[in-house]
Amino acid sequence: MLMLKKFMIFLVLISFLLSLAAEDSLESEFNRIRELPEKQNLLSAYKSFYKANPDNFFGQMSLLETAKIHFLDRNYKETIKQLQKISHSDITEKEFWLAKAYLKNNNFEDAIISAQNYIFSAKDVTRIEAAYFFIAESYIQQRKFTRALNTLDFLRQSEFITNNIPLLHYKIGYCQEILGNTEEALQSYKKLKLEYPYHQYSY
């Protein structure tokens, strides 16, 4: 009985080591594909890699990389299509790119939902900041200026606003202006000009 237990433990250990080796091999192949210089070859390689490993983390990451390429080509519908295939729970970046693509494709409610999903699941402060701007812009495009202002005001008081403070002041001022809150709008615009006199939003 003792020998049988030892043998079973040995088999489990061997299986575990083989799975680690296989995962390392897939990661190496995925990284090799990322270095391909030609876009068409890159897309073809990602497609083949995903087809061979549809449920693997790196197989699913190939969908994310494919989606990014389509996004840069402004093919937002194909971007969304590729991102929606991703089911691996560790690929939280999916929701960030979905929010960007939905916003560009004028799917504003979907953009808000994806941005919120990203905020709740991710830890990248810079992208969380951007996700709040996606939400605010989606509300602005729907002319829901009070909701946009609430979102921007929450971001203003949060730990996430670090890189885009001029944009924040400008958007708050714009929403206040549209809502007829002239004094508040002027305060935001003056603060922007005072703190960032040479920034594009100040001009």
NUGU-21083 format. One line per field, with one value per atom (N, C-alpha, C): residue number from 1; atom name; x, y, z. Coordinates in Angstrom, 3 decimals. Each point is the difference from the previous one (the first is absolute). Example, Ala and Ser with C-alpha at 12.3 -4.5 7.8 and 13.67 -1.06 7.14 Angstrom:
REM residues 2
resi <- (1, 1, 1, 2, 2, 2)
name <- (N, CA, C, N, CA, C)
x <- (13.190, -0.890, 0.900, -0.350, 0.820, -0.770)
y <- (-5.690, 1.190, 1.200, 1.050, 1.190, 1.090)
z <- (7.800, 0.000, 0.000, -0.720, 0.060, 0.730)
***
This chain:
REM residues 203
resi <- (1, 1, 1, 2, 2, 2, 3, 3, 3, 4, 4, 4, 5, 5, 5, 6, 6, 6, 7, 7, 7, 8, 8, 8, 9, 9, 9, 10, 10, 10, 11, 11, 11, 12, 12, 12, 13, 13, 13, 14, 14, 14, 15, 15, 15, 16, 16, 16, 17, 17, 17, 18, 18, 18, 19, 19, 19, 20, 20, 20, 21, 21, 21, 22, 22, 22, 23, 23, 23, 24, 24, 24, 25, 25, 25, 26, 26, 26, 27, 27, 27, 28, 28, 28, 29, 29, 29, 30, 30, 30, 31, 31, 31, 32, 32, 32, 33, 33, 33, 34, 34, 34, 35, 35, 35, 36, 36, 36, 37, 37, 37, 38, 38, 38, 39, 39, 39, 40, 40, 40, 41, 41, 41, 42, 42, 42, 43, 43, 43, 44, 44, 44, 45, 45, 45, 46, 46, 46, 47, 47, 47, 48, 48, 48, 49, 49, 49, 50, 50, 50, 51, 51, 51, 52, 52, 52, 53, 53, 53, 54, 54, 54, 55, 55, 55, 56, 56, 56, 57, 57, 57, 58, 58, 58, 59, 59, 59, 60, 60, 60, 61, 61, 61, 62, 62, 62, 63, 63, 63, 64, 64, 64, 65, 65, 65, 66, 66, 66, 67, 67, 67, 68, 68, 68, 69, 69, 69, 70, 70, 70, 71, 71, 71, 72, 72, 72, 73, 73, 73, 74, 74, 74, 75, 75, 75, 76, 76, 76, 77, 77, 77, 78, 78, 78, 79, 79, 79, 80, 80, 80, 81, 81, 81, 82, 82, 82, 83, 83, 83, 84, 84, 84, 85, 85, 85, 86, 86, 86, 87, 87, 87, 88, 88, 88, 89, 89, 89, 90, 90, 90, 91, 91, 91, 92, 92, 92, 93, 93, 93, 94, 94, 94, 95, 95, 95, 96, 96, 96, 97, 97, 97, 98, 98, 98, 99, 99, 99, 100, 100, 100, 101, 101, 101, 102, 102, 102, 103, 103, 103, 104, 104, 104, 105, 105, 105, 106, 106, 106, 107, 107, 107, 108, 108, 108, 109, 109, 109, 110, 110, 110, 111, 111, 111, 112, 112, 112, 113, 113, 113, 114, 114, 114, 115, 115, 115, 116, 116, 116, 117, 117, 117, 118, 118, 118, 119, 119, 119, 120, 120, 120, 121, 121, 121, 122, 122, 122, 123, 123, 123, 124, 124, 124, 125, 125, 125, 126, 126, 126, 127, 127, 127, 128, 128, 128, 129, 129, 129, 130, 130, 130, 131, 131, 131, 132, 132, 132, 133, 133, 133, 134, 134, 134, 135, 135, 135, 136, 136, 136, 137, 137, 137, 138, 138, 138, 139, 139, 139, 140, 140, 140, 141, 141, 141, 142, 142, 142, 143, 143, 143, 144, 144, 144, 145, 145, 145, 146, 146, 146, 147, 147, 147, 148, 148, 148, 149, 149, 149, 150, 150, 150, 151, 151, 151, 152, 152, 152, 153, 153, 153, 154, 154, 154, 155, 155, 155, 156, 156, 156, 157, 157, 157, 158, 158, 158, 159, 159, 159, 160, 160, 160, 161, 161, 161, 162, 162, 162, 163, 163, 163, 164, 164, 164, 165, 165, 165, 166, 166, 166, 167, 167, 167, 168, 168, 168, 169, 169, 169, 170, 170, 170, 171, 171, 171, 172, 172, 172, 173, 173, 173, 174, 174, 174, 175, 175, 175, 176, 176, 176, 177, 177, 177, 178, 178, 178, 179, 179, 179, 180, 180, 180, 181, 181, 181, 182, 182, 182, 183, 183, 183, 184, 184, 184, 185, 185, 185, 186, 186, 186, 187, 187, 187, 188, 188, 188, 189, 189, 189, 190, 190, 190, 191, 191, 191, 192, 192, 192, 193, 193, 193, 194, 194, 194, 195, 195, 195, 196, 196, 196, 197, 197, 197, 198, 198, 198, 199, 199, 199, 200, 200, 200, 201, 201, 201, 202, 202, 202, 203, 203, 203)
name <- (N, CA, C, N, CA, C, N, CA, C, N, CA, C, N, CA, C, N, CA, C, N, CA, C, N, CA, C, N, CA, C, N, CA, C, N, CA, C, N, CA, C, N, CA, C, N, CA, C, N, CA, C, N, CA, C, N, CA, C, N, CA, C, N, CA, C, N, CA, C, N, CA, C, N, CA, C, N, CA, C, N, CA, C, N, CA, C, N, CA, C, N, CA, C, N, CA, C, N, CA, C, N, CA, C, N, CA, C, N, CA, C, N, CA, C, N, CA, C, N, CA, C, N, CA, C, N, CA, C, N, CA, C, N, CA, C, N, CA, C, N, CA, C, N, CA, C, N, CA, C, N, CA, C, N, CA, C, N, CA, C, N, CA, C, N, CA, C, N, CA, C, N, CA, C, N, CA, C, N, CA, C, N, CA, C, N, CA, C, N, CA, C, N, CA, C, N, CA, C, N, CA, C, N, CA, C, N, CA, C, N, CA, C, N, CA, C, N, CA, C, N, CA, C, N, CA, C, N, CA, C, N, CA, C, N, CA, C, N, CA, C, N, CA, C, N, CA, C, N, CA, C, N, CA, C, N, CA, C, N, CA, C, N, CA, C, N, CA, C, N, CA, C, N, CA, C, N, CA, C, N, CA, C, N, CA, C, N, CA, C, N, CA, C, N, CA, C, N, CA, C, N, CA, C, N, CA, C, N, CA, C, N, CA, C, N, CA, C, N, CA, C, N, CA, C, N, CA, C, N, CA, C, N, CA, C, N, CA, C, N, CA, C, N, CA, C, N, CA, C, N, CA, C, N, CA, C, N, CA, C, N, CA, C, N, CA, C, N, CA, C, N, CA, C, N, CA, C, N, CA, C, N, CA, C, N, CA, C, N, CA, C, N, CA, C, N, CA, C, N, CA, C, N, CA, C, N, CA, C, N, CA, C, N, CA, C, N, CA, C, N, CA, C, N, CA, C, N, CA, C, N, CA, C, N, CA, C, N, CA, C, N, CA, C, N, CA, C, N, CA, C, N, CA, C, N, CA, C, N, CA, C, N, CA, C, N, CA, C, N, CA, C, N, CA, C, N, CA, C, N, CA, C, N, CA, C, N, CA, C, N, CA, C, N, CA, C, N, CA, C, N, CA, C, N, CA, C, N, CA, C, N, CA, C, N, CA, C, N, CA, C, N, CA, C, N, CA, C, N, CA, C, N, CA, C, N, CA, C, N, CA, C, N, CA, C, N, CA, C, N, CA, C, N, CA, C, N, CA, C, N, CA, C, N, CA, C, N, CA, C, N, CA, C, N, CA, C, N, CA, C, N, CA, C, N, CA, C, N, CA, C, N, CA, C, N, CA, C, N, CA, C, N, CA, C, N, CA, C, N, CA, C, N, CA, C, N, CA, C, N, CA, C, N, CA, C, N, CA, C, N, CA, C, N, CA, C, N, CA, C, N, CA, C, N, CA, C, N, CA, C, N, CA, C, N, CA, C, N, CA, C, N, CA, C, N, CA, C, N, CA, C, N, CA, C, N, CA, C, N, CA, C, N, CA, C, N, CA, C, N, CA, C, N, CA, C, N, CA, C, N, CA, C, N, CA, C, N, CA, C)
x <- (0.833, -0.833, 0.873, 1.078, 0.900, 0.688, 0.407, 0.656, -0.954, -1.266, -1.008, -0.195, -0.052, -0.158, 1.184, 1.208, 1.192, 0.003, -0.476, -0.067, -0.998, -1.135, -1.028, 0.526, 0.698, 0.589, 1.022, 0.772, 0.993, -0.666, -1.106, -0.726, -0.554, -0.550, -0.541, 1.107, 1.146, 1.137, 0.486, 0.105, 0.420, -0.987, -1.297, -1.040, 0.101, 0.247, 0.128, 1.194, 1.129, 1.207, -0.179, -0.690, -0.264, -0.901, -0.993, -0.908, 0.741, 0.924, 0.813, 0.868, 0.588, 0.846, -0.815, -1.207, -0.876, -0.395, -0.286, -0.381, 1.165, 1.196, 1.188, 0.209, -0.268, 0.154, -0.991, -1.252, -1.026, 0.330, 0.501, 0.378, 1.128, 0.980, 1.106, -0.494, -0.921, -0.553, -0.793, -0.792, -0.778, 0.921, 1.064, 0.955, 0.726, 0.254, 0.649, -0.899, -1.297, -0.960, -0.039, 0.065, -0.083, 1.135, 1.079, 1.165, -0.061, -1.034, -0.101, -0.172, 0.741, -0.010, -1.209, -0.529, -1.078, -1.364, -0.898, -1.308, -0.825, -0.010, -0.800, 0.517, 1.316, 0.572, -0.342, -0.002, -0.324, -1.440, -0.924, -1.410, -0.214, 0.647, -0.124, 0.560, 1.136, 0.637, -0.847, -0.546, -0.872, -1.247, -0.563, -1.198, 0.277, 1.120, 0.374, 0.305, 0.670, 0.361, -1.250, -0.963, -1.252, -0.767, -0.037, -0.720, 0.558, 1.328, 0.649, -0.121, -0.190, -0.042, -1.141, -1.243, -1.117, -0.294, 0.300, -0.344, 1.198, 1.176, 1.207, 0.117, 0.645, 0.173, 0.666, 1.083, 0.726, -0.760, -0.786, -0.880, -1.022, -0.539, -0.974, 0.673, 1.239, 0.733, 0.233, 0.073, 0.174, -1.234, -1.169, -1.212, 0.103, 0.523, 0.169, 0.941, 1.118, 0.955, -0.586, -0.784, -0.675, -0.962, -0.739, -0.959, 0.703, 1.165, 0.749, 0.408, 0.400, 0.389, -1.195, -1.153, -1.208, -0.397, 0.206, -0.323, 0.871, 1.288, 0.910, -0.373, -0.612, -0.474, -1.386, -0.538, -1.327, -1.135, 0.269, -1.034, -0.612, -0.883, -0.496, -0.954, -0.745, -0.912, 0.780, 1.085, 0.828, 0.737, 0.397, 0.620, -0.929, -1.242, -1.002, -0.235, -0.075, -0.238, 1.094, 1.260, 1.118, 0.012, -0.261, 0.012, -1.107, -1.139, -1.132, 0.250, 0.988, 0.345, 0.811, 0.586, 0.880, -0.831, 0.314, -0.742, 0.881, 1.316, 0.921, -0.141, -0.266, -0.292, 1.200, 1.217, 1.194, 0.291, -0.681, 0.263, -0.980, 0.221, -0.885, 0.165, 1.146, 0.252, -1.039, -0.653, -1.058, -1.041, -0.446, -1.062, 0.454, 1.268, 0.536, -0.098, 0.448, -0.023, -1.417, -0.860, -1.407, -0.612, 0.285, -0.541, 0.465, 1.300, 0.535, -0.680, -0.147, -0.591, -1.483, -0.724, -1.423, -0.186, 0.839, -0.089, 0.241, 1.034, 0.306, -1.114, -0.699, -1.060, -1.375, -0.005, -1.238, -0.964, 0.531, -0.806, 0.218, -0.641, 0.361, -0.371, -1.153, -0.391, 0.940, 0.357, 0.941, 1.378, 0.388, 1.285, 0.023, -1.095, -0.103, 0.105, -0.713, 0.006, 1.398, 0.654, 1.341, 1.013, -0.118, 0.906, -0.194, -1.249, -0.290, 0.546, -0.172, 0.540, 1.508, 0.663, 1.452, 0.402, -0.682, 0.319, -0.126, -1.028, -0.244, 0.976, 0.610, 0.806, 1.500, 0.416, 1.406, 0.705, 1.335, 0.818, 0.899, -0.068, 0.827, -0.604, 0.622, -0.553, -0.151, 0.983, -0.045, -1.183, -0.240, -1.118, -1.346, -0.012, -1.237, -0.396, 0.993, -0.243, -0.628, 0.593, -0.522, -1.418, -0.270, -1.327, -1.072, 0.339, -0.959, -0.271, 1.017, -0.216, -0.861, 0.153, -0.867, -1.463, -0.234, -1.370, -0.548, 0.800, -0.435, -0.291, 0.891, -0.188, -1.230, -0.273, -1.197, -1.257, 0.005, -1.142, -0.115, 1.135, -0.021, -0.582, 0.429, -0.502, -1.505, -0.516, -1.444, -0.730, 0.769, -0.518, -0.556, 0.604, -0.342, 1.079, -0.055, 1.103, 0.100, -1.122, 0.045, 0.720, -0.295, 0.682, 1.498, 0.299, 1.404, 0.724, -0.655, 0.602, 0.208, -0.965, 0.135, 1.186, 0.146, 1.124, 1.334, 0.082, 1.240, 0.313, -1.037, 0.214, 0.488, -0.544, 0.487, 1.470, 0.331, 1.390, 0.905, -0.466, 0.786, 0.395, -0.892, 0.244, 0.659, 0.236, 0.521, 1.520, 0.555, 1.449, 0.464, -0.954, 0.350, 0.396, -0.345, 0.310, 1.458, 0.828, 1.438, 0.579, -0.432, 0.634, -0.780, -1.310, -0.837, -0.793, 0.675, -0.665, -0.480, 0.780, -0.523, -1.289, -0.035, -1.210, -1.166, 0.265, -1.045, -0.595, 0.864, -0.493, -0.824, 0.492, -0.684, -1.379, -0.068, -1.271, -1.008, 0.481, -0.891, -0.546, 0.887, -0.429, -1.004, 0.246, -0.916, -1.385, -0.033, -1.294, -0.738, 0.736, -0.617, -0.548, 0.731, -0.443, -1.289, -0.048, -1.195, -1.201, 0.263, -1.085, -0.431, 0.680, -0.390, 0.621, 0.945, 0.667, 1.236, -0.248, 1.050, 1.162, -0.309, 1.067, 0.893, -0.633, 0.767, 0.859, -0.568, 0.752, 1.226, -0.183, 1.108, 1.082, -0.418, 0.962, 0.893, -0.626, 0.771, 0.948, -0.499, 0.841, 1.154, -0.281, 1.049, 1.048, -0.468, 0.927, 0.907, -0.583, 0.774, 1.070, -0.389, 0.944, 1.086, -0.381, 0.950, 1.039, -0.473, 0.903, 0.756, -0.612, 0.614, -0.104, 0.683, -0.187, 0.389, 0.884, 0.460, -0.541, -0.965, -0.578, -1.005, -0.184, -0.928, -1.417, -0.420, -1.357, -0.135, 1.077, -0.038, -0.218, 0.674, -0.218, -1.414)
y <- (-1.203, 1.203, 1.261, -0.008, 1.144, 0.259, -1.115, 0.134, 0.599, -0.392, 0.496, 1.503, 0.451, 1.421, 0.802, -0.539, 0.673, 0.093, -1.078, -0.028, 1.036, 0.118, 0.972, 1.431, 0.238, 1.327, 0.314, -1.030, 0.161, 0.367, -0.668, 0.282, 1.424, 0.421, 1.362, 1.027, -0.259, 0.914, 0.096, -1.152, -0.019, 0.768, -0.228, 0.699, 1.508, 0.416, 1.427, 0.621, -0.693, 0.506, 0.086, -0.987, 0.020, 1.163, 0.288, 1.113, 1.336, 0.129, 1.215, 0.179, -1.098, 0.048, 0.406, -0.562, 0.327, 1.473, 0.513, 1.407, 0.918, -0.372, 0.784, 0.011, -1.145, -0.100, 0.906, 0.027, 0.851, 1.478, 0.335, 1.392, 0.436, -0.880, 0.307, 0.209, -0.865, 0.122, 1.302, 0.335, 1.239, 1.221, 0.000, 1.114, 0.088, -1.155, -0.004, 0.653, -0.311, 0.576, 1.515, 0.499, 1.442, 0.777, -0.705, 0.663, 0.039, -0.606, -0.003, 1.427, 0.364, 1.398, 0.382, -0.917, 0.321, -0.220, 0.986, -0.067, -1.191, -0.242, -1.104, -1.347, -0.150, -1.230, -0.142, 1.127, 0.017, -0.452, 0.551, -0.378, -1.472, -0.475, -1.401, -0.932, 0.391, -0.822, -0.035, 1.139, 0.043, -0.870, 0.086, -0.780, -1.499, -0.434, -1.420, -0.447, 0.875, -0.331, -0.149, 0.889, -0.099, -1.259, -0.312, -1.177, -1.278, -0.040, -1.184, -0.052, 1.173, 0.063, 0.899, -0.323, 0.930, 0.259, -0.944, 0.159, 0.365, 0.007, 0.333, 1.510, 0.419, 1.431, 0.719, -0.571, 0.664, -0.071, -1.061, -0.062, 1.124, 0.261, 1.079, 1.375, 0.090, 1.258, 0.369, -1.017, 0.280, 0.717, -0.276, 0.723, 1.471, 0.239, 1.375, 0.776, -0.624, 0.674, 0.240, -0.963, 0.175, 1.177, 0.098, 1.095, 1.357, 0.075, 1.262, 0.444, -0.966, 0.318, 0.567, -0.646, 0.484, 1.388, 0.239, 1.309, 1.089, -0.275, 0.973, 0.258, -0.986, 0.159, 0.651, 0.359, 0.619, -0.926, -1.288, -0.988, -0.423, 0.835, -0.173, -1.187, -0.291, -1.149, -1.305, -0.108, -1.214, -0.057, 1.159, 0.063, -0.598, 0.452, -0.480, -1.494, -0.439, -1.423, -0.877, 0.407, -0.783, 0.018, 1.146, 0.121, -0.817, -0.074, -0.749, -1.503, -0.481, -1.428, -0.362, 1.002, -0.259, -0.373, -1.158, -0.477, -0.199, 0.115, -0.236, 1.126, -0.356, 0.994, 0.869, -0.462, 0.773, 1.120, -0.020, 1.024, 1.160, 0.756, 1.134, 1.150, 0.037, 1.058, -0.011, -1.137, -0.128, 1.099, 0.244, 0.972, 1.426, 0.290, 1.329, 0.269, -0.973, 0.184, -0.055, -0.790, -0.001, 1.381, 0.612, 1.334, 1.006, -0.069, 0.907, -0.219, -1.273, -0.322, 0.352, -0.299, 0.361, 1.511, 0.760, 1.458, 0.518, -0.536, 0.411, -0.407, -1.087, -0.518, 0.569, 0.975, 0.669, -0.924, -1.080, -0.875, 0.469, 1.099, 0.704, -0.766, -0.632, -0.764, -1.183, -0.677, -1.123, 0.483, 1.180, 0.572, 0.252, 0.515, 0.270, -1.294, -1.024, -1.282, -0.623, -0.002, -0.585, 0.791, 1.324, 0.825, -0.266, -0.133, -0.314, -1.376, -0.965, -1.341, 0.048, 0.803, 0.106, 0.633, 1.062, 0.691, -0.940, -0.834, -0.904, -1.169, -0.347, -1.230, 0.233, 1.207, 0.249, 0.791, 0.073, 0.724, 1.049, 0.116, 0.958, 1.401, 0.829, 1.316, 0.883, -0.028, 0.840, -0.352, -1.290, -0.416, 0.173, -0.119, 0.265, 1.469, 0.882, 1.419, 0.203, -0.638, 0.112, -0.557, -1.090, -0.621, 0.966, 0.790, 1.010, 1.054, 0.371, 0.947, -0.614, -1.309, -0.674, 0.119, -0.220, 0.083, 1.413, 0.978, 1.397, 0.406, -0.397, 0.359, -0.681, -1.223, -0.702, 0.736, 0.497, 0.789, 1.318, 0.646, 1.257, -0.208, -1.066, -0.284, -0.281, -0.469, -0.236, 1.230, 1.074, 1.253, -0.188, -0.924, -0.212, 0.704, 1.317, 0.798, -0.067, -0.163, -0.111, -1.280, -1.093, -1.263, 0.091, 0.659, 0.184, 0.811, 1.059, 0.856, -0.764, -0.823, -0.813, -0.962, -0.593, -0.920, 0.732, 1.160, 0.786, 0.510, 0.379, 0.489, -1.129, -1.210, -1.154, -0.267, 0.063, -0.213, 1.066, 1.247, 1.111, -0.252, -0.649, -0.242, -1.349, -0.769, -1.359, -0.026, -1.172, -0.216, -0.261, -0.092, -0.434, 1.137, 1.239, 1.103, 0.422, -0.335, 0.279, 0.600, -0.465, 0.377, 1.014, 0.109, 0.802, 1.068, 0.708, 1.045, 1.145, 0.454, 1.053, -0.415, -1.236, -0.504, -0.020, -0.376, -0.035, 1.395, 1.008, 1.374, 0.455, -0.317, 0.421, -0.650, -1.306, -0.716, 0.458, 0.235, 0.501, 1.378, 0.865, 1.321, -0.082, -0.901, -0.161, -0.446, -1.006, -0.495, 1.090, 0.731, 1.083, 1.070, 0.303, 1.004, -0.427, -1.243, -0.509, -0.022, -0.308, -0.039, 1.386, 1.031, 1.367, 0.509, -0.756, 0.418, 0.834, 1.244, 0.835, 0.246, 0.337, 0.300, -1.211, -1.167, -1.229, -0.343, 0.227, -0.250, 0.910, 1.275, 0.954, -0.376, -0.481, -0.426, -1.129, -0.967, -1.131, 0.454, 0.860, 0.479, 0.850, 0.874, 0.845, -0.840, -1.051, -0.888, -0.708, -0.416, -0.648, 0.960, 1.232, 0.977, 0.374, 0.050, 0.374, -1.091, -1.248, -1.107, -0.535, 0.112, -0.551, 1.040, 1.137, 1.112, -0.340, -0.954, -0.313, -1.324, -0.553, -1.278, 0.239, -0.999, 0.133, 0.320, -0.563, 0.277, 1.415, 0.601, 1.404, 0.899, -0.338, 0.764, -0.180)
z <- (0.000, 0.000, 0.000, 0.821, 0.096, -1.336, -0.663, -1.297, -1.037, 0.060, -0.933, 0.188, 1.267, 0.286, -0.534, 0.217, -0.490, -1.517, -0.636, -1.457, -0.516, 0.692, -0.400, 0.158, 1.088, 0.225, -1.088, -0.375, -1.055, -1.328, -0.311, -1.243, -0.008, 1.142, 0.109, -0.197, 0.612, -0.124, -1.444, -0.658, -1.402, -0.872, 0.258, -0.759, 0.181, 1.252, 0.306, -0.716, 0.020, -0.647, -1.518, -0.564, -1.437, -0.387, 0.851, -0.287, 0.074, 0.957, 0.098, -1.239, -0.455, -1.189, -1.226, -0.098, -1.131, 0.034, 1.202, 0.152, -0.380, 0.411, -0.360, -1.505, -0.624, -1.442, -0.723, 0.483, -0.600, 0.199, 1.171, 0.259, -0.936, -0.200, -0.900, -1.429, -0.429, -1.353, -0.141, 1.018, -0.005, -0.097, 0.781, -0.025, -1.342, -0.613, -1.311, -1.037, 0.062, -0.946, 0.130, 1.229, 0.239, -0.659, -0.312, -0.603, -1.522, -0.585, -1.461, -0.513, -1.060, -0.457, -0.847, -0.785, -0.930, 0.645, -0.146, 0.645, -0.484, -1.306, -0.534, 0.509, 0.055, 0.547, 1.479, 0.697, 1.421, 0.227, -0.757, 0.134, -0.314, -1.056, -0.389, 1.074, 0.575, 1.040, 1.262, 0.383, 1.179, -0.209, -1.183, -0.318, 0.104, -0.554, 0.046, 1.427, 0.743, 1.379, 0.868, -0.187, 0.756, -0.390, -1.280, -0.478, 0.605, 0.186, 0.568, 1.527, 0.625, 1.481, 0.473, -0.349, 0.260, 1.473, 0.873, 1.418, 0.870, -0.600, 0.753, 0.185, 1.097, 0.281, -1.167, -0.529, -1.075, -1.326, -0.174, -1.156, 0.037, 1.183, 0.159, -0.092, 0.458, -0.126, -1.464, -0.858, -1.423, -0.556, 0.579, -0.396, 0.393, 1.200, 0.467, -0.912, -0.378, -0.866, -1.389, -0.475, -1.288, 0.058, 1.102, 0.177, -0.004, 0.636, 0.041, -1.403, -0.827, -1.373, -0.766, 0.147, -0.675, 0.519, 1.289, 0.574, -0.627, -0.134, -0.607, -1.463, -0.644, -1.377, -0.059, 1.173, 0.125, -0.447, 0.048, -0.293, 1.336, 0.517, 1.365, 0.133, -1.045, 0.055, 0.116, -0.754, 0.077, 1.335, 0.511, 1.328, 1.045, -0.019, 0.961, -0.172, -1.243, -0.288, 0.600, -0.168, 0.537, 1.526, 0.591, 1.460, 0.652, -0.653, 0.566, 0.043, -0.744, 0.034, 1.248, 0.639, 1.149, 1.216, 0.583, 1.166, 1.225, -0.161, 1.120, 1.021, 1.240, 1.043, 0.356, -0.297, 0.342, -1.000, -1.124, -1.025, 0.208, 1.056, 0.331, -0.993, -0.685, -0.979, -1.121, -0.187, -1.008, 0.160, 1.241, 0.242, -0.316, 0.233, -0.311, -1.500, -0.798, -1.447, -0.550, 0.634, -0.405, 0.209, 1.148, 0.281, -1.053, -0.362, -1.015, -1.354, -0.372, -1.304, -0.041, 1.077, 0.052, -0.110, 0.694, -0.050, -1.411, -0.660, -1.371, -0.973, 0.344, -0.877, 0.364, 0.920, 0.450, 0.745, 0.588, 0.867, 1.446, 0.345, 1.229, 1.269, 0.022, 1.194, 0.226, -1.097, 0.113, 0.448, -0.468, 0.413, 1.500, 0.530, 1.439, 0.795, -0.437, 0.717, -0.003, -1.160, -0.087, 0.821, -0.022, 0.803, 1.485, 0.417, 1.412, 0.366, -0.880, 0.249, 0.168, -0.827, 0.102, 1.330, 0.382, 1.249, 1.194, -0.010, 1.127, 0.051, -1.133, -0.042, -0.145, -0.356, -0.319, 1.097, -0.125, 0.979, -0.647, -1.313, -0.718, 0.161, 0.837, 0.340, -1.232, -0.883, -1.200, -0.888, -0.170, -0.849, 0.699, 1.306, 0.739, -0.174, 0.074, -0.245, -1.380, -1.013, -1.364, -0.098, 0.722, -0.037, 0.521, 1.026, 0.495, -1.071, -0.747, -1.092, -1.105, -0.253, -0.975, 0.429, 1.291, 0.527, -0.155, 0.424, -0.087, -1.441, -0.916, -1.409, -0.590, 0.434, -0.468, 0.439, 1.235, 0.476, -0.767, -0.258, -0.745, -1.393, -0.666, -1.345, 0.000, 1.121, 0.134, 0.558, 0.207, 0.562, 1.417, 0.725, 1.409, 0.837, -0.025, 0.541, 1.524, 0.670, 1.462, 0.412, -0.694, 0.299, -0.334, -1.109, -0.367, 1.073, 0.465, 1.022, 1.305, 0.372, 1.218, -0.113, -1.177, -0.233, 0.107, -0.633, 0.024, 1.403, 0.735, 1.361, 0.905, -0.208, 0.762, -0.320, -1.288, -0.407, 0.613, 0.037, 0.551, 1.453, 0.751, 1.415, 0.275, -1.052, 0.176, -0.053, 0.248, -0.080, -1.427, -0.925, -1.350, -0.928, 0.347, -0.898, 0.194, -0.967, 0.105, -1.279, -1.146, -1.270, -0.832, 0.227, -0.893, 0.751, 0.897, 0.775, -0.893, -1.000, -0.894, -0.711, -0.481, -0.658, 0.977, 1.245, 1.019, 0.205, 0.187, 0.185, -1.201, -1.198, -1.220, -0.123, 0.239, -0.124, 1.058, 1.224, 1.054, -0.397, -0.472, -0.446, -1.127, -0.948, -1.139, 0.458, 0.881, 0.500, 0.784, 0.845, 0.766, -0.943, -1.051, -0.969, -0.691, -0.461, -0.684, 0.947, 1.277, 0.991, 0.454, -0.478, 0.344, 1.282, 0.552, 1.239, -0.364, -0.387, -0.576, 0.954, 1.248, 0.957, 0.247, 0.163, 0.228, -1.214, -1.197, -1.229, -0.070, 0.314, -0.024, 1.010, 1.158, 1.023, -0.523, -0.674, -0.542, -1.098, -0.898, -1.094, 0.532, 0.989, 0.580, 0.728, 0.691, 0.701, -1.000, -1.112, -1.061, -0.542, -0.283, -0.559, 1.014, 1.273, 1.037, 0.232, 0.082, 0.328, -1.209, -1.193, -1.215, -1.133, 0.132, -0.958, -1.434, -0.220, -1.350, -0.531, 0.680, -0.441, -1.118, -0.860, -1.132, 0.459, 1.151, 0.473, 0.520, 0.449, 0.398, -1.208, -1.108, -1.226, -0.524)
***
